[in-house]
Amino acid sequence: MNNITDIASYALEELKKAGADKASCSTAKARKDEFNVEANKFTLLRTLFDDSLSLKALVGGRKGVLVVNKLDKDSIDEAVAGCIELAKSATPDDAEDIAPLISNQNFDQTIGGMDKAKLFTRSSEYLEQVKDEFPKIILEGFVSEFNGSESAYVNSNGVCFESGTENYGYTTMFTAKDGDKSSSFNYTGALMANLDGPFMNADPLHRQQLEESVKSLDTRMVDGKFTGEIIVTPTCPDLWQALNDCFLGDRALIEGTSQWKDALDTVVADSRLTIRTVPLSPDIVGGQRYTSDGFISEDMDIIKDGVLKSFMIGLYAANKTGKPRAKNTASNFEISPGDVSVADMIKDVSRGILLNRFSGGSPSSSGEISGVAKNSFLIENGKVTDAISETMVSFNVLDALKNITAISKERNKNGYNILPWVGFNGITISGK
């Protein structure tokens, strides 16, 4: 069995024969070809393979789940037996179910395979651009890659999805060095549907990040403690991901810890804020086409004009809580643009921080969060001044969403997200 749909279908039939009342199977074969660079020099070319089979069986309302990385018949048969045994020993749960049949589709996001020579050329071009334009930058690590995968999902309700995905991407970690001085490390990455343009242009903010690392060779700590404003740049998506993890996702809703558990269709943010997850957007590369629990993905509003419109929960959490199931479970965020420029946003800040990276824990259940501003800059009297070090920022995420000062007209697109600059007031900023 080489066809992934045939593999998934075989496993599904075996689960049903073994006693599953309901069952689903997901199969994937992935290949990654990558060039590796360390300290500005090519060090490795490698190809990685990843096969997986995920089984779910429901027996008398009891769930068994098993994931294996071998797709031969003997391994599948062994996995099926193990999955059924897990189901039989589990506790019954009425919330467990599988997706109904709505429509079956084949999703094709392939691009004709890899051009290895062009991938190497673009990678070499990037190294030369960094060397020529930013001689003080050291590429601690750089990986350029071609990603290819084929996947299938089937279940006993007759659902059958197939998908093929191919794209290019890169990730890079870098520091600036000048004699004995060095900056804090920074990193970035992007996904591309083709190699028509340089890696340096795939994320429009990349050059700025490199420039800021050089400026960060000399830093100062903020004096004292004050309440001010932060402008969160598109290079710092942590805040938006934290909303999903702590207030919108399965665990927070099932355990009842989310402050938003009863807030659907109520105001939770400034009316200028609209956040969506958009895996189908043409600006998102390789976006989710179907969910892991068997539904076709659709773009959806999370917060629209400040009003909470959706949770980010799958079928099980929806059944468990009585909340509506999310139309996708992707993390490709799009925030609608505002009506002011980044330059004007900065001009309006008396004292605050241009926050490019945040190193801290997840928000507490109450929304409180604190951490260190990394690769960030002080804003004083409407101007970006010095790079800062060892400066803490503390705030309540839920309160901050209601204290937005501005959202930029400009947005950054890197294949993962589509994000503007967002200003927040009432932030505690602590230095020495």
Secondary structure, DSSP 4 states (H G I P E B T S, - for coil): --SHHHHHHHHHHHHHHTT-SEEEEEEEEEEEEEEEEETTEEEEEEEEEEEEEEEEEEETTEEEEEEES--SHHHHHHHHHHHHHHHHHSPP-TT---PPPS--EEEEE--SS--HHHHHHHHHHHHHHHHHH-TTEEEEEEEEEEEEEEEEEEETTS-EEEEEEEEEEEEEEEEEEETTEEPPPEEEEEEES-SSS-GGGTSTTHHHHHHHHHHTTSEEPPPSEEEEEEEE-TT-THHHHHHIIIIIBHHHHHHT--TTTT-TTSB-S-TT--EEE-TTSTTSSS--SB-TTS-B---EEEEETTEE---B--HHHHHHH-PPPPS-----EEE---SB-HHHHHHT-SEEEEESEEEE-PPPTT-EEEEEEES-EEEETTEEEEEE-SEEEEEEHHHHTT-EEEEEEEEEE-SS-EEEEEEEEEEEEE--
